[in-house]
Amino acid sequence: MKLRKEDNVIVIAGRDKGKTGKVLSVIPTENKVLVEGINVSKRHTKPTEKLPRGGILDVTKAIDASKVMVVDPTTGKPARIGYAFKADGTKERIFKVSASAKASAKKAKPAEKKTTENKTKEAESDKGAKAGKK
């Protein structure tokens, strides 16, 4: 699970869609997170020694981790999380939306553009392949 305690997240699905909050705890075995102010429900309690008056309490419940995205602190946009290794060998958490991820994407080899010559060659080779199958 790539989410951590104290991360700021935005809800992307469900009744609290669009709300943001801070991760209070992470439950990796259930793939859930507890987010401050999200998925709040009412709990009716009887009087006990701890709570002598009893009453109706607001309880924050866990939400599935797939329904939240981390908010990138530099851009303020929801982002996916990735990892990069520094030169000294340490592992660093990066946000896919931020400039550091964009710089690495620009270094990637650009895809070959298809020209009209390439398209005609591909079409001819496809016709030859189809004729051989019949």
N, C-alpha and C positions, 0 to 999 in steps of 0.2 A: 504494500500500500504506500502510495507516494505522498499522502497527506500527513501532516504533522500537527501536533498540539501548537496552538497560538497562530496558526495560519488564518488569514482572512479569506473567506470563501463566499461565493455567490450561489444561490440555489437556482438550478436550471430546469427543474421539473417538479411538479406537485403543486399543492395548494399554496406554498410559500414561495413560488417562483418569482425571481427578481430580488428577493431580500438578501441582504448580506449579514454576515456575522463572523465571530471568531470561534475557531474550533476549541472546545473545552476538553474533549478527550477523544481518543481514537480506539476503536474496537476491531482490530484486524481479523480476528477469528470469524466475526460475523460480517465483515466488510461494511461496517457502519461507523459514523462519526456523530458526536454530540456537539451541536452548534448552538451558540448562545442566541436565544430569542427565536429559534426555528423549531417547528414541530412541537409547539406548546399545547398541552392538553390539561383539562381540569381533573383533579384527583379529590374525591370525597373521602375524608378521613374521620375515623371515630376518635374521640378523646383518648389520649394515652398519657403516660407520665412525661414524655418528651413534649407533647403538644396537648396540654390539658383542655383547651377549648375545642379542639378538633376543627372541622370546617372544610372549606373548599380551597385547595392549593393549586397553583399553576406549576406544572411539572414539565420540564424540557425532556423530550424523548429523543432517542437516536434516530438518525436518518441514513438511508443507504448512501454509500460513498459515491455511487455512480450518478447521484442526483445533484452533486455539488462540483464546482470548479474553483480552483485557487485564483485569487485576484492578484495579478502582477503588480507589485508595489510601484514600479516605475511608470507604467502606462495606465494602470487602473482598470485594465480589461481582464476578462476571464482568460486563463491560459492553461495549457497542458504543461506538465512537468516532465523534464528530461534530466539526464545526468551527463556530465562531461568530465573528462579526466584532465587535470592540469599537468603542466610539464613536470612538476615534482612528484606526480603520481597520486595526488589526493583527488578524491571524488567530489565534484561540485554539483549542486542542484541548480538547474537553469530553467527559465520560463521560456516556452516555445514562441511566445509573442514578442518578447523583448529583443533589443538590438543585438545582443550576443548570439541569439539563435539565428537571426536573420543574416548576420555576417558569415556564419558557418554555412548557411544555405547558399549564399552567393558564391562560395568557393567551390561548390559542387559543379561538376561538368554539365554544361547546358545540353539539352536534348537536340538531336540533329533535326533541322527543319526540313520538311518535305517540300521539294520543288516539283514543278510540273513534270520534269524529266524523270524524277524518281517515281512519281505516281504512275506514269505510263509504263515504266519498266515493271513495276509491281503488278499492274493490270495484265501485261503480257505474260508474266510468269504464272499468274493465277489461271489464265486461259489455257496455258500449256498443261498445267497440273490437272485441270478439269477434263481436258481431252484425253489424258492418259488414264483416267479412272473409268471412262466409258468403255 
